[in-house]
């Protein structure tokens, strides 16, 4: 099967490295989707192991569609009977860019009719109760070419299952994982987030350090389809369990000035199974310190758009700069959409554009001294 892994803008390279580590070879990225060839075992492994990828899609067909008739016939030609039953709950997800078929909702209606027509003809049924397993069909129209996909993941891969409590402006788990993947963090180094909020960065850091597959305990839509062989998810979970690291790791610090935030972060860490690896504290980030010489500081401070209602954040960012400069051999990674961030923090060694909750952000990287340990 031809598989597509969507990735948020700016983190495609992190997903590509993950795919390569899984032994799946070169994965070209086209319009924000990485492409991989593989069978159902590959589908299961990608869903279980990927940290920064958003979903795992099966690419079913690609064809030119300038009219609704073109779209109907192209979708009707796909062998849906191999995937669906009369009970499958079929959902449509569409988008259109620079195409004549710009009405996404209308295109979805045409696609649904084409799928049901095909199923009616091949399964010899007239009614569909749609009370069974979920299947999300994607219709992407780009320059009058329709790409049809089937979503094997169901809920997005960022939904690890541990983040159940709400706190202001949380960082998406896949974005946090990409930041850690691209950083100098390794289990031999300390890690700190002095503005931890709901705890996503330190939790993802421990999962990374211990080689814990983020999807090891969750379910995926493809396992309920009649076409998916039994046992593939179980094998992927066994591989994940065998690869976990259970030895010592360097300290991981999570602190915040808000006691509520730290309480939420602790609960999320407990649900993720990593509470024992994280040292929580309630403190002002300006007072943070650590005895370890080598480490990585990563955080997602307030941007101003949603949290501070236009309040000047410059003093907060200046204080953050003083904190990580008090750790001269550490590296720091600051994700922010605040326009004054670089002015307050200083010129970074590397700057990259990422998106968090549809906000254009800069990931500012400040490199510390290279440690006398293996990366």
C-alpha angles and dihedrals in degrees: 000000000000108000130196125201113195115214130189115254111278099021101074091107092057091052091047091056090050091053091049091050088055088059094246096128130224115358114194117207118224121178094339096315126105116215126221135167120222150113133254092293088058091048090053095045093049092050093048100041108033114107102176104026117099103213144342113241131186110223104222104174146343123203143149113272118178095150137034088251090057090050093047095050094043092053094041088058092062114098096242091162088073090063109026140055129200087266098054114122101226117201126184127219116184145174135175132201127178091343134129089233095068097150101093096184093051091047089052091053091052091048093051091051090050092051093049092046090054093047091048091052097044101036095037094230132128103194131058117192094186092206095127139071120346122245123179115205116199122210111191116183115194121169091339094308116118119212114193120202139175117218111228094181104059103192111041117272090244087073097088092164099243101090105079103137123074127235133163117295101340120203115245111251094231091052091049090050091051092052090052092044090054095044132085091253118134130161091260091064130073118247129205139183108183091182096045101158107176091356104251099139098049092043092051089046092057092045088053094045092050094042090237110167107233094218096047096112105030133088130244132206096237093067090068095054120102092230097058113093119236118257102027094110091045091054091050090050091050090051090049093051092048092053098053119117114228101176131097122304129189117264120286114206126201120180139157136173088237115081088200091057093050091048090052092045091051092052091049090050090051091052090048091051095240104098091113091058097054127076107213126197140163109232145123109272089232088069097049116124136159132198094220114102096209124049152120125249115198129170146156105220124190115290101199096237097092109007112038103034093227096315113153106263095184095104091051092052092044088053090050090053090053090050097055093040088058084065098058098177095047126095120227132208117190121184113198146146092200108123093216095051098103092043090055099038100039132241110320126226088230134014126195134174117237132166123231117184088343091304117127106237138178121230103211113198124198115187122216128202116300109258126234090243135086114271 
